[in-house]
Amino acid sequence: MNAESTTFGDAVRSQRLEPPVLRPTRRGGVILFFEPYRRRLEEFRRHAEDDAEWTRLRRLVEEAATWRDPESLAAVEACIARLKETIRGEWEPE
């Protein structure tokens, strides 16, 4: 694993991903509220996928600079096209 990537375990350990909320009950039990945790987990996973695509773009650019062939440039263009769609989806009003 490179230093740029973050795993789910890393996020939990660094407390960027809060654990489920615990609420004690009068009878000594505990109620777990998982919904906020699930929302954050989904957000983290989505960002991890986006980060992986940006990492892939960096690798493809390095390969294209090395090989300087049409196939390498096409791979860079395809990756940029995917990133454009992702970014447009994030920035367009709902």
PyMOL CGO cylinders between C-alpha atoms (Angstrom):
from pymol import cmd
from pymol.cgo import CYLINDER

trace = [
    CYLINDER, 0.00, 0.00, 0.00, 1.37, 3.45, -0.81, 0.3, 1, 1, 1, 1, 1, 1,
    CYLINDER, 1.37, 3.45, -0.81, 1.42, 6.38, 1.58, 0.3, 1, 1, 1, 1, 1, 1,
    CYLINDER, 1.42, 6.38, 1.58, -1.29, 8.21, -0.37, 0.3, 1, 1, 1, 1, 1, 1,
    CYLINDER, -1.29, 8.21, -0.37, -4.02, 5.62, 0.08, 0.3, 1, 1, 1, 1, 1, 1,
    CYLINDER, -4.02, 5.62, 0.08, -6.20, 5.29, 3.17, 0.3, 1, 1, 1, 1, 1, 1,
    CYLINDER, -6.20, 5.29, 3.17, -7.91, 2.10, 4.21, 0.3, 1, 1, 1, 1, 1, 1,
    CYLINDER, -7.91, 2.10, 4.21, -11.15, 1.73, 6.09, 0.3, 1, 1, 1, 1, 1, 1,
    CYLINDER, -11.15, 1.73, 6.09, -9.18, 0.57, 9.15, 0.3, 1, 1, 1, 1, 1, 1,
    CYLINDER, -9.18, 0.57, 9.15, -6.95, 3.67, 8.94, 0.3, 1, 1, 1, 1, 1, 1,
    CYLINDER, -6.95, 3.67, 8.94, -10.03, 5.91, 8.88, 0.3, 1, 1, 1, 1, 1, 1,
    CYLINDER, -10.03, 5.91, 8.88, -11.54, 4.21, 11.91, 0.3, 1, 1, 1, 1, 1, 1,
    CYLINDER, -11.54, 4.21, 11.91, -8.27, 4.38, 13.83, 0.3, 1, 1, 1, 1, 1, 1,
    CYLINDER, -8.27, 4.38, 13.83, -7.79, 8.04, 13.01, 0.3, 1, 1, 1, 1, 1, 1,
    CYLINDER, -7.79, 8.04, 13.01, -11.40, 8.67, 14.15, 0.3, 1, 1, 1, 1, 1, 1,
    CYLINDER, -11.40, 8.67, 14.15, -12.41, 10.25, 10.86, 0.3, 1, 1, 1, 1, 1, 1,
    CYLINDER, -12.41, 10.25, 10.86, -15.11, 7.61, 10.73, 0.3, 1, 1, 1, 1, 1, 1,
    CYLINDER, -15.11, 7.61, 10.73, -17.03, 7.71, 13.99, 0.3, 1, 1, 1, 1, 1, 1,
    CYLINDER, -17.03, 7.71, 13.99, -18.18, 4.40, 15.50, 0.3, 1, 1, 1, 1, 1, 1,
    CYLINDER, -18.18, 4.40, 15.50, -21.90, 3.73, 16.05, 0.3, 1, 1, 1, 1, 1, 1,
    CYLINDER, -21.90, 3.73, 16.05, -23.55, 5.89, 18.70, 0.3, 1, 1, 1, 1, 1, 1,
    CYLINDER, -23.55, 5.89, 18.70, -24.17, 4.04, 21.97, 0.3, 1, 1, 1, 1, 1, 1,
    CYLINDER, -24.17, 4.04, 21.97, -27.03, 5.01, 24.28, 0.3, 1, 1, 1, 1, 1, 1,
    CYLINDER, -27.03, 5.01, 24.28, -27.48, 3.20, 27.60, 0.3, 1, 1, 1, 1, 1, 1,
    CYLINDER, -27.48, 3.20, 27.60, -30.99, 2.16, 28.64, 0.3, 1, 1, 1, 1, 1, 1,
    CYLINDER, -30.99, 2.16, 28.64, -32.52, 2.14, 32.11, 0.3, 1, 1, 1, 1, 1, 1,
    CYLINDER, -32.52, 2.14, 32.11, -32.41, -1.66, 32.22, 0.3, 1, 1, 1, 1, 1, 1,
    CYLINDER, -32.41, -1.66, 32.22, -28.67, -1.84, 31.64, 0.3, 1, 1, 1, 1, 1, 1,
    CYLINDER, -28.67, -1.84, 31.64, -28.83, -2.50, 27.92, 0.3, 1, 1, 1, 1, 1, 1,
    CYLINDER, -28.83, -2.50, 27.92, -27.36, -0.46, 25.12, 0.3, 1, 1, 1, 1, 1, 1,
    CYLINDER, -27.36, -0.46, 25.12, -29.04, 0.90, 22.00, 0.3, 1, 1, 1, 1, 1, 1,
    CYLINDER, -29.04, 0.90, 22.00, -26.80, 1.21, 18.96, 0.3, 1, 1, 1, 1, 1, 1,
    CYLINDER, -26.80, 1.21, 18.96, -27.62, 3.87, 16.37, 0.3, 1, 1, 1, 1, 1, 1,
    CYLINDER, -27.62, 3.87, 16.37, -25.96, 2.68, 13.17, 0.3, 1, 1, 1, 1, 1, 1,
    CYLINDER, -25.96, 2.68, 13.17, -27.54, 5.00, 10.60, 0.3, 1, 1, 1, 1, 1, 1,
    CYLINDER, -27.54, 5.00, 10.60, -25.12, 7.96, 11.04, 0.3, 1, 1, 1, 1, 1, 1,
    CYLINDER, -25.12, 7.96, 11.04, -22.25, 5.47, 10.95, 0.3, 1, 1, 1, 1, 1, 1,
    CYLINDER, -22.25, 5.47, 10.95, -23.58, 3.85, 7.77, 0.3, 1, 1, 1, 1, 1, 1,
    CYLINDER, -23.58, 3.85, 7.77, -23.94, 7.22, 6.05, 0.3, 1, 1, 1, 1, 1, 1,
    CYLINDER, -23.94, 7.22, 6.05, -20.35, 8.15, 6.91, 0.3, 1, 1, 1, 1, 1, 1,
    CYLINDER, -20.35, 8.15, 6.91, -19.13, 4.70, 5.86, 0.3, 1, 1, 1, 1, 1, 1,
    CYLINDER, -19.13, 4.70, 5.86, -20.82, 5.06, 2.47, 0.3, 1, 1, 1, 1, 1, 1,
    CYLINDER, -20.82, 5.06, 2.47, -19.34, 8.54, 2.05, 0.3, 1, 1, 1, 1, 1, 1,
    CYLINDER, -19.34, 8.54, 2.05, -15.88, 7.25, 2.98, 0.3, 1, 1, 1, 1, 1, 1,
    CYLINDER, -15.88, 7.25, 2.98, -16.15, 4.36, 0.52, 0.3, 1, 1, 1, 1, 1, 1,
    CYLINDER, -16.15, 4.36, 0.52, -17.28, 6.69, -2.26, 0.3, 1, 1, 1, 1, 1, 1,
    CYLINDER, -17.28, 6.69, -2.26, -14.33, 9.00, -1.63, 0.3, 1, 1, 1, 1, 1, 1,
    CYLINDER, -14.33, 9.00, -1.63, -11.96, 6.03, -1.52, 0.3, 1, 1, 1, 1, 1, 1,
    CYLINDER, -11.96, 6.03, -1.52, -13.18, 4.99, -4.97, 0.3, 1, 1, 1, 1, 1, 1,
    CYLINDER, -13.18, 4.99, -4.97, -12.68, 8.56, -6.24, 0.3, 1, 1, 1, 1, 1, 1,
    CYLINDER, -12.68, 8.56, -6.24, -9.19, 8.67, -4.72, 0.3, 1, 1, 1, 1, 1, 1,
    CYLINDER, -9.19, 8.67, -4.72, -8.34, 5.40, -6.44, 0.3, 1, 1, 1, 1, 1, 1,
    CYLINDER, -8.34, 5.40, -6.44, -9.35, 6.89, -9.80, 0.3, 1, 1, 1, 1, 1, 1,
    CYLINDER, -9.35, 6.89, -9.80, -7.13, 9.94, -9.21, 0.3, 1, 1, 1, 1, 1, 1,
    CYLINDER, -7.13, 9.94, -9.21, -4.26, 7.62, -8.26, 0.3, 1, 1, 1, 1, 1, 1,
    CYLINDER, -4.26, 7.62, -8.26, -4.90, 5.65, -11.45, 0.3, 1, 1, 1, 1, 1, 1,
    CYLINDER, -4.90, 5.65, -11.45, -4.75, 8.89, -13.46, 0.3, 1, 1, 1, 1, 1, 1,
    CYLINDER, -4.75, 8.89, -13.46, -1.33, 9.75, -12.00, 0.3, 1, 1, 1, 1, 1, 1,
    CYLINDER, -1.33, 9.75, -12.00, -0.06, 6.28, -12.90, 0.3, 1, 1, 1, 1, 1, 1,
    CYLINDER, -0.06, 6.28, -12.90, -1.48, 6.50, -16.43, 0.3, 1, 1, 1, 1, 1, 1,
    CYLINDER, -1.48, 6.50, -16.43, 0.12, 9.93, -16.98, 0.3, 1, 1, 1, 1, 1, 1,
    CYLINDER, 0.12, 9.93, -16.98, 3.49, 8.58, -15.86, 0.3, 1, 1, 1, 1, 1, 1,
    CYLINDER, 3.49, 8.58, -15.86, 3.11, 5.66, -18.28, 0.3, 1, 1, 1, 1, 1, 1,
    CYLINDER, 3.11, 5.66, -18.28, 2.06, 7.98, -21.11, 0.3, 1, 1, 1, 1, 1, 1,
    CYLINDER, 2.06, 7.98, -21.11, 5.07, 10.23, -20.48, 0.3, 1, 1, 1, 1, 1, 1,
    CYLINDER, 5.07, 10.23, -20.48, 7.31, 7.16, -20.62, 0.3, 1, 1, 1, 1, 1, 1,
    CYLINDER, 7.31, 7.16, -20.62, 5.83, 5.37, -23.65, 0.3, 1, 1, 1, 1, 1, 1,
    CYLINDER, 5.83, 5.37, -23.65, 4.46, 8.36, -25.60, 0.3, 1, 1, 1, 1, 1, 1,
    CYLINDER, 4.46, 8.36, -25.60, 2.14, 6.14, -27.62, 0.3, 1, 1, 1, 1, 1, 1,
    CYLINDER, 2.14, 6.14, -27.62, -1.49, 6.63, -28.73, 0.3, 1, 1, 1, 1, 1, 1,
    CYLINDER, -1.49, 6.63, -28.73, -2.79, 3.82, -26.49, 0.3, 1, 1, 1, 1, 1, 1,
    CYLINDER, -2.79, 3.82, -26.49, -1.32, 5.40, -23.35, 0.3, 1, 1, 1, 1, 1, 1,
    CYLINDER, -1.32, 5.40, -23.35, -2.82, 8.78, -24.23, 0.3, 1, 1, 1, 1, 1, 1,
    CYLINDER, -2.82, 8.78, -24.23, -6.18, 7.16, -24.91, 0.3, 1, 1, 1, 1, 1, 1,
    CYLINDER, -6.18, 7.16, -24.91, -6.09, 5.56, -21.45, 0.3, 1, 1, 1, 1, 1, 1,
    CYLINDER, -6.09, 5.56, -21.45, -5.37, 8.99, -19.89, 0.3, 1, 1, 1, 1, 1, 1,
    CYLINDER, -5.37, 8.99, -19.89, -8.23, 10.56, -21.84, 0.3, 1, 1, 1, 1, 1, 1,
    CYLINDER, -8.23, 10.56, -21.84, -10.65, 7.80, -20.77, 0.3, 1, 1, 1, 1, 1, 1,
    CYLINDER, -10.65, 7.80, -20.77, -9.68, 8.22, -17.12, 0.3, 1, 1, 1, 1, 1, 1,
    CYLINDER, -9.68, 8.22, -17.12, -10.13, 12.00, -17.36, 0.3, 1, 1, 1, 1, 1, 1,
    CYLINDER, -10.13, 12.00, -17.36, -13.56, 11.49, -18.93, 0.3, 1, 1, 1, 1, 1, 1,
    CYLINDER, -13.56, 11.49, -18.93, -14.62, 9.29, -15.98, 0.3, 1, 1, 1, 1, 1, 1,
    CYLINDER, -14.62, 9.29, -15.98, -13.32, 11.85, -13.49, 0.3, 1, 1, 1, 1, 1, 1,
    CYLINDER, -13.32, 11.85, -13.49, -15.17, 14.66, -15.30, 0.3, 1, 1, 1, 1, 1, 1,
    CYLINDER, -15.17, 14.66, -15.30, -18.45, 12.81, -14.94, 0.3, 1, 1, 1, 1, 1, 1,
    CYLINDER, -18.45, 12.81, -14.94, -17.83, 12.20, -11.25, 0.3, 1, 1, 1, 1, 1, 1,
    CYLINDER, -17.83, 12.20, -11.25, -16.92, 15.81, -10.60, 0.3, 1, 1, 1, 1, 1, 1,
    CYLINDER, -16.92, 15.81, -10.60, -19.88, 17.17, -12.58, 0.3, 1, 1, 1, 1, 1, 1,
    CYLINDER, -19.88, 17.17, -12.58, -22.18, 14.97, -10.51, 0.3, 1, 1, 1, 1, 1, 1,
    CYLINDER, -22.18, 14.97, -10.51, -20.73, 16.34, -7.30, 0.3, 1, 1, 1, 1, 1, 1,
    CYLINDER, -20.73, 16.34, -7.30, -20.88, 20.01, -8.32, 0.3, 1, 1, 1, 1, 1, 1,
    CYLINDER, -20.88, 20.01, -8.32, -24.19, 20.21, -10.16, 0.3, 1, 1, 1, 1, 1, 1,
    CYLINDER, -24.19, 20.21, -10.16, -27.13, 21.36, -8.04, 0.3, 1, 1, 1, 1, 1, 1,
    CYLINDER, -27.13, 21.36, -8.04, -29.65, 18.67, -7.23, 0.3, 1, 1, 1, 1, 1, 1,
]
cmd.load_cgo(trace, "trace")
